[in-house]
Amino acid sequence: MPTTSLPTPPQAIIRCKVAAFTAAACLAAAGLAVIERTAIWIIVALGAVTAAPTVLAACGLPVALLVLRVHRKRDRRFALLAPWRRRALAELRRDLAELPETRHPIGR
């Protein structure tokens, strides 16, 4: 069974944009078919509705969303700290570094 590599975050964003464009085109075609009620727009809407799942599956939308979710969680590890919290954390680390080293009470 051949394996493929995961997309990079920029590739995953492009895949999500393709999926969003496909979904928007499908909705537009269905809307035109409802408004116009002509045979050609109904055929276009049916074609869009049948082609959209194929395009969405082919572009790997679930994998792209998973890649974006994983990278978002990994990259925001320290990004949520406000500046005053970063200063407080730095001060705490300085205070901890100044504490003297002591032996363990049990002696290990």
C-alpha positions as CSV (number, residue, x, y, z in Angstrom):
1,M,0.0,0.0,0.0
2,P,1.6,3.3,-1.1
3,T,1.9,6.0,1.5
4,T,1.8,9.7,0.9
5,S,3.4,12.4,3.0
6,L,1.2,14.8,4.9
7,P,0.8,18.3,3.4
8,T,2.6,21.3,4.8
9,P,0.5,24.0,6.4
10,P,0.6,26.2,3.3
11,Q,-0.5,23.2,1.2
12,A,-3.3,22.4,3.7
13,I,-4.5,26.0,3.5
14,I,-4.7,25.7,-0.3
15,R,-6.6,22.5,0.0
16,C,-9.1,24.1,2.3
17,K,-9.5,27.1,-0.1
18,V,-10.2,24.7,-3.0
19,A,-12.8,22.9,-0.9
20,A,-14.5,26.2,0.1
21,F,-14.5,27.3,-3.5
22,T,-16.0,24.0,-4.6
23,A,-18.7,24.2,-1.9
24,A,-19.5,27.8,-2.9
25,A,-19.8,26.9,-6.6
26,C,-22.1,24.0,-5.7
27,L,-24.3,26.3,-3.6
28,A,-24.4,28.9,-6.3
29,A,-25.4,26.4,-9.0
30,A,-28.1,25.0,-6.8
31,G,-29.4,28.5,-6.0
32,L,-29.5,29.4,-9.8
33,A,-31.4,26.2,-10.5
34,V,-34.0,27.1,-7.9
35,I,-34.3,30.7,-9.0
36,E,-34.2,30.2,-12.8
37,R,-36.0,26.8,-13.0
38,T,-34.7,26.1,-16.5
39,A,-33.4,22.7,-17.7
40,I,-29.8,23.9,-18.2
41,W,-29.4,25.2,-14.6
42,I,-30.9,22.1,-13.2
43,I,-28.4,20.0,-15.1
44,V,-25.6,22.3,-13.9
45,A,-26.8,22.0,-10.3
46,L,-27.0,18.2,-10.6
47,G,-23.5,18.1,-12.1
48,A,-22.1,20.3,-9.3
49,V,-23.8,18.3,-6.6
50,T,-22.4,15.1,-8.0
51,A,-18.9,16.5,-8.6
52,A,-18.5,18.3,-5.3
53,P,-18.0,15.3,-3.0
54,T,-15.5,13.9,-5.5
55,V,-13.4,17.1,-5.5
56,L,-13.6,17.4,-1.7
57,A,-12.5,13.9,-1.3
58,A,-9.7,14.2,-3.9
59,C,-8.2,17.3,-2.3
60,G,-7.9,15.6,1.1
61,L,-9.9,18.0,3.2
62,P,-10.0,15.9,6.4
63,V,-6.2,15.5,6.3
64,A,-5.7,19.2,5.6
65,L,-7.9,20.2,8.5
66,L,-6.0,17.8,10.8
67,V,-2.7,19.2,9.7
68,L,-3.9,22.8,10.4
69,R,-5.3,21.8,13.8
70,V,-2.1,20.1,14.9
71,H,0.1,23.0,13.7
72,R,-2.2,25.6,15.4
73,K,-1.9,23.8,18.8
74,R,1.8,23.3,18.5
75,D,2.6,26.9,17.5
76,R,0.5,28.6,20.1
77,R,2.3,27.1,23.1
78,F,3.6,30.5,24.5
79,A,1.7,32.8,22.2
80,L,-1.3,33.2,24.5
81,L,0.8,34.7,27.3
82,A,0.2,38.5,27.7
83,P,3.3,40.6,28.1
84,W,2.7,41.1,31.8
85,R,2.5,37.4,32.3
86,R,5.7,36.8,30.4
87,R,7.5,39.3,32.6
88,A,6.0,37.6,35.7
89,L,7.2,34.2,34.4
90,A,10.7,35.6,33.7
91,E,10.8,37.0,37.2
92,L,9.7,33.7,38.7
93,R,12.4,31.9,36.8
94,R,15.1,34.4,38.0
95,D,13.9,33.9,41.6
96,L,14.0,30.1,41.3
97,A,17.5,30.3,39.8
98,E,18.7,32.3,42.8
99,L,17.6,29.7,45.3
100,P,20.4,27.5,46.7
101,E,20.7,23.9,45.8
102,T,19.9,21.6,48.7
103,R,20.3,17.9,49.2
104,H,17.3,15.6,49.2
105,P,16.1,14.9,52.8
106,I,16.3,11.2,52.4
107,G,19.8,11.5,51.0
108,R,19.4,10.1,47.5
